[in-house]
Amino acid sequence: MSASDPQLDPRGVRFAAALTTVVLAIVLLSASGWLLAAQAVVFALAAFAGPRFAPYPLIFRALVAPRLSPPTDREDAAPVRFSQLVGFVFTVVGTVGYLAGLTTLGVVATAFALVAAFLNAAFGFCLGCEMYGLVQRFRPNRNNQQGATA
């Protein structure tokens, strides 16, 4: 996760969460490990390549954003990328569960990801972004460590 990530339109983040919510709900209804694997790829692109290269933000920028007024605020991309990484982990675990015949594992992992996506889509509450803030709070400050050794 790079410090050079652009700032994001929060409406695009919520749009992506809404599409993710729909996909994950379909996965739970169909028990499709392959559809969950496709969602894992979407998460991987957003987490590792950045939101500019992920399909859902591309759809937002191409089809939705031109019809909206310019955003009034922006969101830091790093917490969003972290949340996509968390989603990736849950969908990979769920995919392995479904494809290995461990349906309960697939359902539980998918349900956790679905709850997080729904919270973001419906209420603008990004659970992964909150986790990012906690992780950052407990990470050692590298500037303080360097000063202490000098």
Accessible surface in RSA format (square Angstrom, percent):
REM  Atomic radii and reference values for relative SASA: ProtOr
REM  Chains: A
REM  Algorithm: Lee & Richards
REM  Probe-radius: 1.40
REM  Slices: 20
REM RES _ NUM      All-atoms   Total-Side   Main-Chain    Non-polar    All polar
REM                ABS   REL    ABS   REL    ABS   REL    ABS   REL    ABS   REL
RES MET A   1   110.13  57.0  39.13  25.9  71.00 169.0  37.42  31.8  72.71  96.3
RES SER A   2    48.50  41.0  38.53  51.4   9.97  23.0  39.70  84.6   8.79  12.3
RES ALA A   3   115.53 106.2  69.42 107.1  46.11 104.9  81.84 115.3  33.69  89.2
RES SER A   4    99.72  84.3  66.42  88.6  33.30  76.7  56.05 119.4  43.67  61.2
RES ASP A   5    24.28  17.0  11.06  11.0  13.22  31.3   3.28   7.7  21.00  20.9
RES PRO A   6    53.54  39.0  42.97  39.2  10.57  38.4  53.54  44.2   0.00   0.0
RES GLN A   7    93.93  52.5  80.32  58.7  13.61  32.4  41.15  87.6  52.78  40.0
RES LEU A   8    21.34  11.9  20.81  14.9   0.53   1.3  21.34  15.0   0.00   0.0
RES ASP A   9    19.91  13.9  14.15  14.1   5.75  13.6  10.36  24.4   9.55   9.5
RES PRO A  10    27.27  19.9  26.98  24.6   0.29   1.1  27.06  22.3   0.20   1.3
RES ARG A  11    77.95  32.7  71.99  36.7   5.96  14.2  60.12  82.2  17.83  10.8
RES GLY A  12     7.31   9.0   0.00   N/A   7.31   9.0   7.17  19.7   0.14   0.3
RES VAL A  13    19.44  12.8  13.94  12.6   5.50  13.2  17.66  15.3   1.78   4.8
RES ARG A  14    94.51  39.7  92.91  47.4   1.59   3.8  29.12  39.8  65.39  39.6
RES PHE A  15    49.56  24.8  43.51  27.0   6.05  15.7  48.88  29.6   0.68   2.0
RES ALA A  16    15.26  14.0  15.14  23.4   0.12   0.3  15.26  21.5   0.00   0.0
RES ALA A  17     9.95   9.2   4.75   7.3   5.21  11.8   9.33  13.1   0.62   1.6
RES ALA A  18    41.34  38.0  39.44  60.9   1.90   4.3  40.72  57.3   0.63   1.7
RES LEU A  19    52.12  29.0  51.91  37.1   0.21   0.5  51.91  36.5   0.21   0.6
RES THR A  20     7.13   5.1   7.13   7.2   0.00   0.0   2.00   2.7   5.13   7.8
RES THR A  21    23.31  16.6  23.31  23.6   0.00   0.0  23.31  31.3   0.00   0.0
RES VAL A  22    84.97  55.9  82.07  74.3   2.90   7.0  84.85  73.7   0.12   0.3
RES VAL A  23    26.87  17.7  26.87  24.3   0.00   0.0  26.87  23.4   0.00   0.0
RES LEU A  24     0.00   0.0   0.00   0.0   0.00   0.0   0.00   0.0   0.00   0.0
RES ALA A  25    35.20  32.4  33.54  51.8   1.65   3.8  34.80  49.0   0.40   1.1
RES ILE A  26    81.25  46.2  81.25  60.5   0.00   0.0  81.25  58.5   0.00   0.0
RES VAL A  27     0.00   0.0   0.00   0.0   0.00   0.0   0.00   0.0   0.00   0.0
RES LEU A  28    54.23  30.2  33.63  24.1  20.60  51.8  33.78  23.7  20.45  55.0
RES LEU A  29   158.81  88.4 123.75  88.5  35.06  88.1 126.40  88.8  32.42  87.2
RES SER A  30    63.69  53.8  31.79  42.4  31.90  73.5  40.64  86.5  23.05  32.3
RES ALA A  31    51.27  47.1  35.98  55.5  15.29  34.8  35.98  50.7  15.29  40.5
RES SER A  32    34.07  28.8  26.53  35.4   7.54  17.4  22.37  47.6  11.70  16.4
RES GLY A  33     4.12   5.1   0.00   N/A   4.12   5.1   0.00   0.0   4.12   9.2
RES TRP A  34   180.47  72.4 174.41  84.4   6.06  14.2 153.09  81.6  27.38  44.4
RES LEU A  35    58.60  32.6  53.41  38.2   5.19  13.1  57.70  40.5   0.90   2.4
RES LEU A  36     0.00   0.0   0.00   0.0   0.00   0.0   0.00   0.0   0.00   0.0
RES ALA A  37    23.71  21.8  21.78  33.6   1.93   4.4  22.81  32.1   0.90   2.4
RES ALA A  38    51.13  47.0  43.06  66.5   8.07  18.4  49.08  69.1   2.05   5.4
RES GLN A  39     1.87   1.0   0.09   0.1   1.78   4.2   1.31   2.8   0.56   0.4
RES ALA A  40     7.15   6.6   7.07  10.9   0.09   0.2   7.15  10.1   0.00   0.0
RES VAL A  41    88.08  58.0  86.96  78.7   1.12   2.7  88.05  76.5   0.04   0.1
RES VAL A  42    19.24  12.7  19.24  17.4   0.00   0.0  19.24  16.7   0.00   0.0
RES PHE A  43    13.04   6.5  13.04   8.1   0.00   0.0  13.04   7.9   0.00   0.0
RES ALA A  44    22.36  20.6  21.35  32.9   1.01   2.3  21.66  30.5   0.70   1.8
RES LEU A  45    66.93  37.3  65.32  46.7   1.61   4.0  66.87  47.0   0.05   0.1
RES ALA A  46     4.58   4.2   4.58   7.1   0.00   0.0   4.58   6.4   0.00   0.0
RES ALA A  47     3.50   3.2   0.42   0.6   3.08   7.0   0.42   0.6   3.08   8.2
RES PHE A  48   126.50  63.3 101.56  62.9  24.95  64.9 103.99  63.0  22.51  64.4
RES ALA A  49    44.24  40.7  25.35  39.1  18.89  43.0  34.10  48.0  10.14  26.9
RES GLY A  50     2.63   3.2   0.00   N/A   2.63   3.2   2.63   7.2   0.00   0.0
RES PRO A  51     7.86   5.7   7.86   7.2   0.00   0.0   7.86   6.5   0.00   0.0
RES ARG A  52   129.80  54.5 125.52  64.0   4.28  10.2  38.25  52.3  91.55  55.5
RES PHE A  53   108.80  54.4  98.20  60.8  10.60  27.6  99.67  60.4   9.13  26.1
RES ALA A  54     0.58   0.5   0.58   0.9   0.00   0.0   0.58   0.8   0.00   0.0
RES PRO A  55    43.42  31.6  40.62  37.0   2.80  10.2  43.05  35.5   0.36   2.3
RES TYR A  56    25.72  12.0  25.72  14.6   0.00   0.0  18.80  14.1   6.93   8.5
RES PRO A  57    22.50  16.4  22.26  20.3   0.24   0.9  22.50  18.6   0.00   0.0
RES LEU A  58    83.61  46.6  80.55  57.6   3.06   7.7  80.95  56.8   2.66   7.2
RES ILE A  59    68.85  39.2  66.20  49.3   2.65   6.4  68.80  49.5   0.05   0.1
RES PHE A  60     7.96   4.0   7.96   4.9   0.00   0.0   7.96   4.8   0.00   0.0
RES ARG A  61   101.45  42.6  90.30  46.0  11.14  26.5  60.48  82.7  40.97  24.8
RES ALA A  62    68.78  63.2  43.48  67.1  25.30  57.6  53.70  75.6  15.09  40.0
RES LEU A  63   107.99  60.1 104.55  74.8   3.44   8.7 104.55  73.4   3.44   9.3
RES VAL A  64    42.93  28.3  41.85  37.9   1.09   2.6  42.93  37.3   0.00   0.0
RES ALA A  65    30.56  28.1  22.55  34.8   8.01  18.2  22.82  32.1   7.74  20.5
RES PRO A  66    92.46  67.4  51.04  46.5  41.42 150.6  64.12  52.9  28.34 176.1
RES ARG A  67   187.40  78.7 150.53  76.7  36.87  87.8  69.85  95.5 117.54  71.2
RES LEU A  68    70.96  39.5  52.53  37.6  18.43  46.3  56.59  39.7  14.37  38.7
RES SER A  69    79.26  67.0  63.41  84.6  15.85  36.5  45.28  96.4  33.98  47.6
RES PRO A  70   110.12  80.3  98.43  89.7  11.68  42.5 105.01  86.7   5.11  31.7
RES PRO A  71    40.56  29.6  18.68  17.0  21.88  79.5  20.56  17.0  20.00 124.3
RES THR A  72   141.25 100.5 100.27 101.6  40.98  97.7  82.73 111.1  58.52  88.5
RES ASP A  73    87.16  61.1  79.14  78.8   8.02  19.0  37.74  88.8  49.41  49.3
RES ARG A  74   132.51  55.6 105.15  53.6  27.36  65.1  33.39  45.6  99.12  60.1
RES GLU A  75    47.51  27.3  43.73  33.1   3.78   9.0  28.00  54.2  19.51  15.9
RES ASP A  76    70.50  49.4  64.94  64.6   5.56  13.1  25.32  59.6  45.18  45.1
RES ALA A  77     0.00   0.0   0.00   0.0   0.00   0.0   0.00   0.0   0.00   0.0
RES ALA A  78    14.36  13.2  14.34  22.1   0.03   0.1  14.34  20.2   0.03   0.1
RES PRO A  79    23.29  17.0  23.29  21.2   0.00   0.0  23.29  19.2   0.00   0.0
RES VAL A  80     8.88   5.8   8.88   8.0   0.00   0.0   8.88   7.7   0.00   0.0
RES ARG A  81    16.65   7.0  16.65   8.5   0.00   0.0   0.00   0.0  16.65  10.1
RES PHE A  82    32.47  16.2  32.47  20.1   0.00   0.0  32.47  19.7   0.00   0.0
RES SER A  83    17.76  15.0  11.23  15.0   6.53  15.0   8.17  17.4   9.59  13.4
RES GLN A  84    36.11  20.2  36.11  26.4   0.00   0.0   2.52   5.4  33.58  25.5
RES LEU A  85    47.70  26.6  47.70  34.1   0.00   0.0  47.70  33.5   0.00   0.0
RES VAL A  86    29.65  19.5  28.19  25.5   1.46   3.5  29.65  25.8   0.00   0.0
RES GLY A  87     8.85  10.9   0.00   N/A   8.85  10.9   8.39  23.0   0.46   1.0
RES PHE A  88    52.02  26.0  52.02  32.2   0.00   0.0  52.02  31.5   0.00   0.0
RES VAL A  89    78.85  51.9  76.75  69.5   2.10   5.1  78.75  68.4   0.10   0.3
RES PHE A  90    71.41  35.7  71.16  44.1   0.24   0.6  71.41  43.3   0.00   0.0
RES THR A  91     0.00   0.0   0.00   0.0   0.00   0.0   0.00   0.0   0.00   0.0
RES VAL A  92    56.99  37.5  56.48  51.1   0.51   1.2  56.99  49.5   0.00   0.0
RES VAL A  93    59.14  38.9  56.90  51.5   2.24   5.4  59.14  51.4   0.00   0.0
RES GLY A  94     0.00   0.0   0.00   N/A   0.00   0.0   0.00   0.0   0.00   0.0
RES THR A  95    16.14  11.5  16.14  16.4   0.00   0.0  16.14  21.7   0.00   0.0
RES VAL A  96    83.99  55.3  79.84  72.3   4.15  10.0  83.80  72.8   0.19   0.5
RES GLY A  97     0.00   0.0   0.00   N/A   0.00   0.0   0.00   0.0   0.00   0.0
RES TYR A  98    21.66  10.1   4.40   2.5  17.26  44.9   4.34   3.3  17.32  21.3
RES LEU A  99    82.73  46.1  48.69  34.8  34.04  85.6  51.72  36.3  31.01  83.5
RES ALA A 100    65.92  60.6  29.14  45.0  36.77  83.6  41.73  58.8  24.19  64.1
RES GLY A 101    58.12  71.7   0.00   N/A  58.12  71.7  31.90  87.5  26.22  58.7
RES LEU A 102   101.26  56.4  95.95  68.6   5.31  13.3 101.26  71.1   0.00   0.0
RES THR A 103    70.75  50.3  68.01  68.9   2.74   6.5  43.44  58.3  27.31  41.3
RES THR A 104   104.60  74.4  99.96 101.3   4.64  11.0  66.71  89.6  37.89  57.3
RES LEU A 105    70.08  39.0  65.71  47.0   4.37  11.0  68.21  47.9   1.87   5.0
RES GLY A 106     0.00   0.0   0.00   N/A   0.00   0.0   0.00   0.0   0.00   0.0
RES VAL A 107    59.02  38.8  59.02  53.4   0.00   0.0  59.02  51.3   0.00   0.0
RES VAL A 108    68.11  44.8  66.48  60.2   1.63   3.9  68.11  59.2   0.00   0.0
RES ALA A 109     4.70   4.3   2.80   4.3   1.90   4.3   4.65   6.6   0.04   0.1
RES THR A 110     0.02   0.0   0.00   0.0   0.02   0.0   0.02   0.0   0.00   0.0
RES ALA A 111    35.37  32.5  34.74  53.6   0.62   1.4  35.33  49.8   0.04   0.1
RES PHE A 112   121.30  60.7 115.00  71.2   6.30  16.4 115.77  70.2   5.52  15.8
RES ALA A 113     7.45   6.9   0.66   1.0   6.79  15.4   5.36   7.6   2.09   5.5
RES LEU A 114    34.07  19.0  34.07  24.4   0.00   0.0  34.07  23.9   0.00   0.0
RES VAL A 115    83.63  55.0  81.58  73.9   2.05   4.9  83.63  72.7   0.00   0.0
RES ALA A 116    31.00  28.5  28.26  43.6   2.74   6.2  28.57  40.2   2.43   6.4
RES ALA A 117    11.09  10.2   4.25   6.6   6.85  15.6  10.60  14.9   0.49   1.3
RES PHE A 118    98.00  49.0  98.00  60.7   0.00   0.0  98.00  59.4   0.00   0.0
RES LEU A 119    48.51  27.0  48.51  34.7   0.00   0.0  48.51  34.1   0.00   0.0
RES ASN A 120    16.62  11.5  16.62  16.1   0.00   0.0   2.41   5.8  14.21  13.7
RES ALA A 121    22.35  20.6   8.21  12.7  14.15  32.2   8.36  11.8  13.99  37.1
RES ALA A 122    44.00  40.5  15.15  23.4  28.85  65.6  25.19  35.5  18.81  49.8
RES PHE A 123   137.29  68.7 107.55  66.6  29.74  77.4 112.36  68.1  24.93  71.4
RES GLY A 124    38.97  48.1   0.00   N/A  38.97  48.1   8.60  23.6  30.37  68.0
RES PHE A 125    88.34  44.2  85.01  52.7   3.34   8.7  88.34  53.6   0.00   0.0
RES CYS A 126    15.44  11.7  11.63  13.0   3.81   9.0   9.62  24.4   5.81   6.3
RES LEU A 127    72.03  40.1  70.84  50.7   1.19   3.0  70.84  49.7   1.19   3.2
RES GLY A 128     7.07   8.7   0.00   N/A   7.07   8.7   2.83   7.8   4.24   9.5
RES CYS A 129    21.76  16.5  15.34  17.1   6.42  15.1  14.51  36.8   7.26   7.8
RES GLU A 130    93.89  53.9  89.19  67.5   4.69  11.2  16.93  32.7  76.96  62.8
RES MET A 131    74.94  38.8  73.78  48.8   1.15   2.7  59.64  50.7  15.29  20.3
RES TYR A 132    43.31  20.2  43.31  24.6   0.00   0.0  20.46  15.4  22.85  28.2
RES GLY A 133    30.61  37.8   0.00   N/A  30.61  37.8  27.25  74.8   3.37   7.5
RES LEU A 134    89.53  49.9  88.99  63.7   0.54   1.4  89.15  62.6   0.39   1.0
RES VAL A 135    66.59  43.8  60.81  55.0   5.78  13.9  65.68  57.1   0.91   2.5
RES GLN A 136    69.14  38.7  55.01  40.2  14.13  33.6  25.03  53.3  44.11  33.5
RES ARG A 137   173.22  72.7 140.59  71.7  32.63  77.7  61.04  83.4 112.17  68.0
RES PHE A 138   160.22  80.2 132.13  81.8  28.09  73.1 136.63  82.8  23.59  67.5
RES ARG A 139   106.36  44.7  92.20  47.0  14.16  33.7  31.00  42.4  75.35  45.7
RES PRO A 140    88.22  64.3  70.49  64.3  17.74  64.5  81.91  67.6   6.32  39.3
RES ASN A 141    81.22  56.0  66.60  64.4  14.62  35.2  27.29  65.7  53.93  52.1
RES ARG A 142   156.88  65.9 153.58  78.3   3.31   7.9  53.86  73.6 103.03  62.4
RES ASN A 143   114.06  78.7 103.19  99.7  10.87  26.2  23.96  57.7  90.09  87.1
RES ASN A 144   103.08  71.1  92.53  89.4  10.56  25.4  28.16  67.8  74.92  72.4
RES GLN A 145    95.65  53.5  90.77  66.3   4.89  11.6  39.82  84.8  55.83  42.3
RES GLN A 146   123.91  69.3 115.88  84.7   8.03  19.1  43.18  91.9  80.73  61.2
RES GLY A 147    53.73  66.3   0.00   N/A  53.73  66.3  35.65  97.8  18.08  40.5
RES ALA A 148    87.87  80.8  46.73  72.1  41.15  93.6  59.00  83.1  28.87  76.5
RES THR A 149   120.89  86.0  84.29  85.5  36.60  87.2  76.42 102.6  44.47  67.2
RES ALA A 150   122.26 112.4  52.43  80.9  69.83 158.8  88.35 124.4  33.91  89.8
END  Absolute sums over single chains surface
CHAIN  1 A     8582.1       7089.1       1493.0       6079.4       2502.7
END  Absolute sums over all chains
TOTAL          8582.1       7089.1       1493.0       6079.4       2502.7
